[in-house]
């Protein structure tokens, strides 16, 4: 069998051309496509890993923030609870102090009312006692008592000291109006003349006197002239006694006030307990 080298050569050339064509137009694009696909897959896998890492980081960050938020919320809640407790204690303390102050004020007001009532009763009793005494003296006044009162008044005129007697004499001499002599009872002519004689002896001059009856003097006699006044009556003794009783009551009130002040100062401070 003869070999057709031309045919063999042509077939070999055709095979080489076919291989070159396959490599050029088939294998190389396929390989490039495979390489490109592998690179794309690798890139996508890398991106997926990066996204997974980013998601894990964000998840960790969110968890950390959530834990920090929980801690902050717990701290704020605890702080708010403590503040509410402190405010409650403060309000209770203020309410207790206000109640104590109101109670103390009420007790003070009640004590003042009792004290004022006691004072009012004392003053009223005092006034009634002296009013009854004055009325009894007016009812018991007699002619003999009136004569004795005139004698006492005349004696007081005679017993006046030098300056007082000189002042009375000057007033009687310089006045352009009659001297006024008021008495709780109507003076008889003899007693009027006796009083006039004593005054004229005191002043060494003629004296004009106007006599009036004044029952409110309560068994007393009063001489007034030019701003000068000489008087004597049982009411003077009653007034002196009344003033004395009033002073005693004032001293008693002062003593009670000092005792209460010492008692308040000795009390322990409620807030220090």
C-alpha positions as semicolon CSV with decimal commas, in nm:
position;residue;x (nm);y (nm);z (nm)
1;X;0,000;0,000;0,000
2;X;0,133;0,326;-0,105
3;X;0,130;0,627;0,129
4;X;0,005;0,948;-0,022
5;X;0,234;1,189;0,148
6;X;0,055;1,482;-0,005
7;X;-0,267;1,368;0,152
8;X;-0,090;1,297;0,478
9;X;0,068;1,636;0,472
10;X;-0,259;1,801;0,382
11;X;-0,437;1,618;0,659
12;X;-0,157;1,705;0,905
13;X;-0,179;2,065;0,797
14;X;-0,556;2,055;0,830
15;X;-0,517;1,903;1,176
16;X;-0,269;2,170;1,279
17;X;-0,494;2,442;1,142
18;X;-0,789;2,280;1,318
19;X;-0,599;2,266;1,648
20;X;-0,491;2,626;1,604
21;X;-0,842;2,731;1,525
22;X;-0,985;2,540;1,821
23;X;-0,726;2,687;2,052
24;X;-0,771;3,031;1,907
25;X;-1,146;3,047;1,889
26;X;-1,271;2,779;2,130
27;X;-1,033;2,672;2,405
28;X;-0,892;3,016;2,482
29;X;-1,232;3,190;2,524
30;X;-1,350;2,897;2,728
31;X;-1,041;2,916;2,948
32;X;-1,073;3,293;2,973
33;X;-1,438;3,256;3,065
34;X;-1,347;2,995;3,324
35;X;-1,074;3,220;3,465
36;X;-1,305;3,518;3,467
37;X;-1,575;3,317;3,638
38;X;-1,329;3,188;3,896
39;X;-1,209;3,543;3,962
40;X;-1,566;3,669;3,986
41;X;-1,655;3,387;4,225
42;X;-1,343;3,459;4,431
43;X;-1,434;3,828;4,438
44;X;-1,790;3,750;4,538
45;X;-1,663;3,514;4,806
46;X;-1,427;3,785;4,932
47;X;-1,710;4,037;4,928
48;X;-1,932;3,793;5,111
49;X;-1,663;3,737;5,372
50;X;-1,617;4,114;5,407
51;X;-1,992;4,167;5,439
52;X;-2,010;3,883;5,687
53;X;-1,728;4,038;5,889
54;X;-1,898;4,382;5,867
55;X;-2,226;4,227;5,976
56;X;-2,054;4,053;6,264
57;X;-1,884;4,380;6,361
58;X;-2,212;4,570;6,343
59;X;-2,381;4,294;6,541
60;X;-2,110;4,314;6,810
61;X;-2,131;4,693;6,814
62;X;-2,509;4,683;6,842
63;X;-2,485;4,430;7,125
64;X;-2,227;4,648;7,299
65;X;-2,447;4,955;7,258
66;X;-2,746;4,760;7,383
67;X;-2,554;4,649;7,691
68;X;-2,434;5,008;7,752
69;X;-2,793;5,131;7,711
70;X;-2,915;4,871;7,960
71;X;-2,648;4,977;8,207
72;X;-2,728;5,346;8,156
73;X;-3,099;5,278;8,192
74;X;-3,038;5,084;8,514
75;X;-2,816;5,365;8,646
76;X;-3,076;5,630;8,558
77;X;-3,351;5,421;8,712
78;X;-3,148;5,374;9,028
79;X;-3,065;5,746;9,040
80;X;-3,429;5,840;8,985
81;X;-3,533;5,597;9,259
82;X;-3,281;5,748;9,502
83;X;-3,387;6,103;9,410
84;X;-3,753;6,010;9,454
85;X;-3,674;5,856;9,791
86;X;-3,474;6,162;9,899
87;X;-3,748;6,398;9,777
88;X;-4,009;6,191;9,959
89;X;-3,808;6,211;10,281
90;X;-3,764;6,586;10,232
91;X;-4,133;6,643;10,171
92;X;-4,223;6,428;10,469
93;X;-3,977;6,624;10,682
94;X;-4,119;6,955;10,563
95;X;-4,473;6,832;10,624
96;X;-4,373;6,713;10,972
97;X;-4,203;7,046;11,048
98;X;-4,506;7,237;10,915
99;X;-4,738;7,023;11,128
100;X;-4,517;7,075;11,433
101;X;-4,503;7,450;11,366
102;X;-4,880;7,464;11,321
103;X;-4,931;7,263;11,639
104;X;-4,689;7,488;11,828
105;X;-4,861;7,796;11,688
106;X;-5,201;7,662;11,790
107;X;-5,070;7,581;12,136
108;X;-4,918;7,929;12,158
109;X;-5,243;8,085;12,041
110;X;-5,438;7,877;12,291
111;X;-5,193;7,971;12,566
112;X;-5,221;8,338;12,469
113;X;-5,599;8,312;12,464
114;X;-5,599;8,152;12,809
115;X;-5,355;8,415;12,936
116;X;-5,557;8,699;12,782
117;X;-5,877;8,553;12,923
118;X;-5,714;8,526;13,264
119;X;-5,598;8,887;13,236
120;X;-5,943;8,998;13,123
121;X;-6,106;8,813;13,412
122;X;-5,854;8,965;13,651
123;X;-5,910;9,314;13,517
124;X;-6,286;9,266;13,519
125;X;-6,276;9,133;13,873
126;X;-6,054;9,421;13,976
127;X;-6,286;9,674;13,816
128;X;-6,592;9,517;13,976
129;X;-6,428;9,508;14,319
130;X;-6,331;9,872;14,303
131;X;-6,667;9,972;14,157
132;X;-6,846;9,795;14,443
133;X;-6,610;9,956;14,692
134;X;-6,673;10,300;14,548
135;X;-7,051;10,246;14,552
136;X;-7,038;10,119;14,910
137;X;-6,840;10,422;15,019
138;X;-7,086;10,654;14,844
139;X;-7,378;10,476;15,009
140;X;-7,212;10,484;15,350
141;X;-7,109;10,850;15,336
142;X;-7,256;11,048;15,628
143;X;-7,244;11,403;15,759
144;X;-6,984;11,312;16,018
145;X;-6,767;11,152;15,750
146;X;-6,803;11,459;15,529
147;X;-6,700;11,690;15,809
148;X;-6,399;11,471;15,873
149;X;-6,306;11,484;15,504
150;X;-6,315;11,866;15,510
151;X;-6,088;11,866;15,815
152;X;-5,845;11,634;15,636
153;X;-5,848;11,857;15,327
154;X;-5,783;12,170;15,534
155;X;-5,500;11,994;15,715
156;X;-5,346;11,896;15,383
157;X;-5,358;12,258;15,270
158;X;-5,177;12,358;15,588
159;X;-4,920;12,079;15,553
160;X;-4,818;12,169;15,196
161;X;-4,445;12,225;15,154
162;X;-4,303;12,567;15,070
163;X;-4,279;12,542;14,689
164;X;-4,622;12,383;14,657
165;X;-4,781;12,640;14,886
166;X;-4,606;12,924;14,699
167;X;-4,722;12,787;14,364
168;X;-5,080;12,761;14,485
169;X;-5,071;13,114;14,630
170;X;-4,930;13,255;14,304
171;X;-5,199;13,077;14,102
172;X;-5,476;13,209;14,328
173;X;-5,344;13,565;14,309
174;X;-5,284;13,580;13,933
175;X;-5,602;13,413;13,809
176;X;-5,880;13,633;13,678
177;X;-6,142;13,365;13,748
178;X;-6,269;13,235;14,082
179;X;-6,103;12,922;14,208
180;X;-6,317;12,611;14,167
181;X;-6,372;12,383;14,465
182;X;-6,559;12,065;14,387
183;X;-6,680;11,821;14,653
184;X;-6,872;11,495;14,655
185;X;-7,127;11,652;14,888
186;X;-7,278;11,994;14,941
187;X;-7,055;12,186;15,184
188;X;-7,226;12,378;15,464
189;X;-7,158;12,752;15,489
190;X;-6,932;12,705;15,792
191;X;-6,704;12,462;15,610
192;X;-6,694;12,686;15,301
193;X;-6,594;12,982;15,515
194;X;-6,329;12,771;15,692
195;X;-6,176;12,663;15,361
196;X;-6,183;13,022;15,229
197;X;-6,009;13,149;15,544
198;X;-5,734;12,889;15,511
199;X;-5,673;12,981;15,147
200;X;-5,669;13,352;15,225
201;X;-5,419;13,290;15,503
202;X;-5,206;13,093;15,258
203;X;-5,217;13,366;14,993
204;X;-5,242;13,669;15,226
205;X;-5,511;13,804;14,996
206;X;-5,884;13,788;14,939
207;X;-5,981;13,476;14,743
208;X;-6,291;13,420;14,531
209;X;-6,410;13,061;14,530
210;X;-6,686;12,891;14,332
211;X;-6,825;12,580;14,503
212;X;-6,969;12,284;14,307
213;X;-7,101;11,942;14,400
214;X;-6,942;11,643;14,220
215;X;-7,068;11,304;14,349
216;X;-6,819;11,117;14,126
217;X;-6,535;11,229;14,356
218;X;-6,649;10,965;14,610
219;X;-6,618;11,144;14,942
220;X;-6,351;11,383;14,821
221;X;-6,265;11,750;14,769
222;X;-6,078;11,906;14,476
223;X;-5,948;12,264;14,436
224;X;-5,835;12,384;14,092
225;X;-5,714;12,727;13,986
226;X;-5,495;12,856;13,706
227;X;-5,345;12,513;13,631
228;X;-5,287;12,422;13,996
229;X;-5,477;12,141;14,166
230;X;-5,508;12,025;14,526
231;X;-5,733;11,726;14,589
232;X;-5,804;11,453;14,839
233;X;-6,057;11,176;14,830
234;X;-6,105;10,817;14,927
235;X;-6,093;10,745;14,554
236;X;-5,724;10,838;14,562
237;X;-5,661;10,550;14,800
238;X;-5,869;10,321;14,583
239;X;-5,677;10,428;14,273
240;X;-5,349;10,374;14,452
241;X;-5,464;10,027;14,558
242;X;-5,588;9,958;14,207
243;X;-5,254;10,061;14,060
244;X;-5,077;9,841;14,312
245;X;-5,287;9,541;14,216
246;X;-5,225;9,617;13,849
247;X;-4,849;9,626;13,907
248;X;-4,868;9,293;14,089
249;X;-5,052;9,141;13,794
250;X;-4,791;9,279;13,554
251;X;-4,510;9,135;13,764
252;X;-4,691;8,800;13,767
253;X;-4,726;8,808;13,386
254;X;-4,356;8,891;13,346
255;X;-4,262;8,607;13,577
256;X;-4,483;8,363;13,382
257;X;-4,334;8,485;13,052
258;X;-3,979;8,430;13,180
259;X;-4,072;8,083;13,301
260;X;-4,222;7,992;12,962
261;X;-3,913;8,129;12,783
262;X;-3,680;7,920;12,996
263;X;-3,900;7,615;12,937
264;X;-3,887;7,667;12,558
265;X;-3,509;7,713;12,564
266;X;-3,463;7,395;12,765
267;X;-3,659;7,185;12,515
268;X;-3,436;6,973;12,282
269;X;-3,441;7,060;11,915
270;X;-3,666;6,806;11,743
271;X;-3,452;6,811;11,429
272;X;-3,141;6,711;11,626
273;X;-3,305;6,391;11,750
